[in-house]
Amino acid sequence: MKIKILLLFILICLCTGLGAVNFTKRQNSSIVATWINESDPKWKLVFTSAKCYQYYDGTLQETQNYAISNTTPQCGHKVPVDANTSYLKLTNTKDSTEVVCYEINGITPTGLSLMHVSLGRIFLFNKQK
């Protein structure tokens, strides 16, 4: 009986972990787009399958590698992790010590909500049509 309970517990843990991996993969594919900041339309993020390009007023400001994960810590901060959390880590391609982390509050077909992990500030973006 104890073995059955242990096996059931292990199965539940594995299924929960796989669900988190699939959630992160969905977030990763959903973010690939061009996003315009709601409060400052001159700020634009362009996500490809491997990079994030940040533009301001039409001029490329920064090229970053990005990763979406569901782990703690993020940028040196302990963050909550559960089946519904997801974090975006941006690393400057020219200076790998320059890293910025955001919690992904949500991605929809038309919107992106990010919360800066260090500052707690929320940034809202609309998907460019």
N, C-alpha and C positions, 0 to 999 in steps of 0.2 A: 504494500500500500504506500509506504514512504517513497519507494522508487517511482511509482506512478505519479505521485504529487510532485516529486522533484523533476521528472521528465516534463510534466505539464508546465511547471514554472519555467523551465529552460525554453520550451517551445514558445511560451508567451513572450519571454524576453527577446527571443530571436525575431519573432513577428513584429514586435514593437520597434526594434532596431531597424529592420528592413523597411518598415513604413517611414521612418525618419529619413533613411537614405533615398527612398523614392520621392519624398516630399522635397528634399534638397535638389534632386535632379530636375523635378518639375520647376522649381524656382529658377534654376540655372538656365533652362531653356526659355522660360517666360521673360527673363530679363533682357534677352537679346532683342534690342530695338533702339530707337532714338527717343530720348526722354527730355522734355522741356520743363524747367522749373516753373512752378505756378507763380511764385512771388517775384521771381526775377527771370523773365523769358529770355534774357541774354545768355543764361547759363544752360548749357545743353550737355547731356551725357549720351554717348553713343557706345552701346555694348555690342561687341561681336562675340563670336564663340570663344575667343581667348583674351580679348583686351577691352579696356574701357578708355574711351577718348573723351576728355573734358574740354569743352569749348566755352569761350566767353566772347560774346559779341562777334561770333563768326570766326574767331581766331583760336587755333588749337593751343591750349594752355598746358595740358599734361596728358601723357600716355601711361596707362597703368595696367598691370596684370591684375586679374581679379579671381577671387575664389569665394564660393558660397559654401558655408559649412554650418554645422550645428554643434559646436564645441565651446568649451570655456577653457582658458580665458580668451578674450578678444582684445587685441591691442593692450595687453597687460591688465585688463579689467575682468574681474569675475562677473560672468553674465549668467542669467538663468537659461537652462537648456531643458527642453521637453520636446514632445513629438511635433509641436507646432511652431517652434522657434527656428529662425534661420538668420545667418549673419553674412554680411558682405564685407570682404577684406580687399582693399585696394592698395597695391604696392607700386610705387613709382618705378618705371622701367629703367630710369637713369640713376636712381638712388634707392636701393632696396631698403634703406633704413627709414625712408619716408613711407609710412603706412597709416591708413585711415580705416576705421571699422564702423560699420553701420549695422543696426538690427533692421532686418527687412520686416516692416510692419504689414506689408501686403503688396501683392502684384496682381493687377487685374488686366484684362485686355486693353484698358485705356489709362490706367494709373499705376504709379509706383510711390510707395511711402517708405521712407528711410528715416531711422533715428540714429543720430551720431552717438556712438557708444560712450565717448568721453564727455561730451557736452550735454547729451540728452535732448538736443534740438531736433525737431522733426522737419524733414524736407519732403515736399510733395511735388511730384512730376506728372505731367500728362504725356501720353504716348503721341509722338508726332505721326500725323496721318500721311 
